[in-house]
Amino acid sequence: MTFWKPHALANPHPNQLDLRMGDRVESTADLDGVPSGTAGKVILANGFNWQRYRVLFVNGIEHGDLDQRNLKPVGRAAKRLEKLAKQR
């Protein structure tokens, strides 16, 4: 599986997901070939004005240009983001 290095200036703005490469996620909407609730792994986190992610889902489908409208963090990623939200 190929992993890409994100651009150095790719940082999320307030109210955007702050996922990292390797974070586990779940789809929150039906995508082409990926039903809602399907687990996946972030393989690219990139974007300047709009933080977006490329995700490889467990059913073998890969989708790009996904954000908080399509994904929710699960596992360690969810715990990390909860902790960050409490600190702010």
Backbone torsions as a table, in degrees:
resi	resn	phi	psi	omega
1	MET	NA	136.6	-179.2
2	THR	-89.1	134.0	172.5
3	PHE	-115.5	139.1	179.3
4	TRP	-107.9	147.7	177.3
5	LYS	-83.3	127.2	178.8
6	PRO	-70.9	154.2	177.2
7	HIS	-65.3	146.1	-176.9
8	ALA	-61.5	-27.2	-179.0
9	LEU	-94.6	6.3	-178.5
10	ALA	-81.2	97.1	178.9
11	ASN	-132.5	141.5	179.7
12	PRO	-74.2	149.6	174.2
13	HIS	-89.8	169.8	176.7
14	PRO	-54.9	145.7	-179.6
15	ASN	70.4	13.5	173.5
16	GLN	-110.4	152.5	175.8
17	LEU	-65.0	141.1	177.8
18	ASP	-115.0	72.0	-178.9
19	LEU	-91.6	157.4	176.8
20	ARG	-117.6	162.1	175.9
21	MET	-61.0	134.4	-179.6
22	GLY	95.0	-13.0	178.3
23	ASP	-63.6	145.2	176.5
24	ARG	-89.1	136.9	-178.9
25	VAL	-136.8	173.0	176.6
26	GLU	-138.0	139.4	178.5
27	SER	-72.6	138.8	178.9
28	THR	-107.3	-1.3	179.2
29	ALA	-140.4	155.2	174.8
30	ASP	-70.4	124.7	176.2
31	LEU	-113.4	166.7	179.8
32	ASP	-60.3	108.8	179.9
33	GLY	83.5	0.0	-177.9
34	VAL	-131.6	105.8	178.0
35	PRO	-70.9	156.1	177.0
36	SER	-56.6	137.4	179.8
37	GLY	94.2	-0.3	-179.9
38	THR	-76.7	134.3	179.4
39	ALA	-79.2	153.1	178.1
40	GLY	-158.9	179.5	-178.0
41	LYS	-132.1	133.2	179.5
42	VAL	-71.4	124.8	177.8
43	ILE	-112.6	-7.5	173.5
44	LEU	-155.8	131.1	174.5
45	ALA	-123.0	114.3	-172.1
46	ASN	-153.0	166.4	175.1
47	GLY	129.9	146.5	178.5
48	PHE	-96.2	-66.8	179.7
49	ASN	-83.6	-26.4	-174.9
50	TRP	-133.4	106.7	179.6
51	GLN	-72.2	122.9	-177.7
52	ARG	-135.5	162.9	-171.8
53	TYR	-133.8	148.1	171.7
54	ARG	-107.6	129.0	-173.1
55	VAL	-126.3	135.9	171.8
56	LEU	-100.9	115.9	-178.2
57	PHE	-87.3	159.5	-175.1
58	VAL	-64.0	-20.6	178.5
59	ASN	-86.6	8.5	175.2
60	GLY	91.1	-4.5	179.6
61	ILE	-86.2	137.1	178.6
62	GLU	-114.5	130.7	178.5
63	HIS	-128.5	144.6	175.6
64	GLY	-115.0	177.5	178.6
65	ASP	58.2	39.0	178.2
66	LEU	-101.3	147.5	179.1
67	ASP	-144.4	-159.9	-176.8
68	GLN	-61.7	-16.4	176.4
69	ARG	-75.2	-22.2	-174.8
70	ASN	-116.5	-15.1	-171.6
71	LEU	-131.2	152.8	167.5
72	LYS	-136.4	140.6	179.7
73	PRO	-72.9	149.3	176.0
74	VAL	-134.1	160.6	176.8
75	GLY	67.2	-135.7	-177.1
76	ARG	-61.5	-36.1	179.5
77	ALA	-62.5	-41.7	179.4
78	ALA	-64.9	-42.2	178.7
79	LYS	-64.2	-42.1	179.6
80	ARG	-62.6	-43.4	-179.1
81	LEU	-69.0	-34.7	175.1
82	GLU	-62.9	-42.9	179.5
83	LYS	-63.4	-43.4	178.0
84	LEU	-62.9	-39.6	179.7
85	ALA	-64.6	-36.8	178.5
86	LYS	-69.0	-30.9	-179.2
87	GLN	-73.4	-23.3	-176.2
88	ARG	-83.9	NA	NA
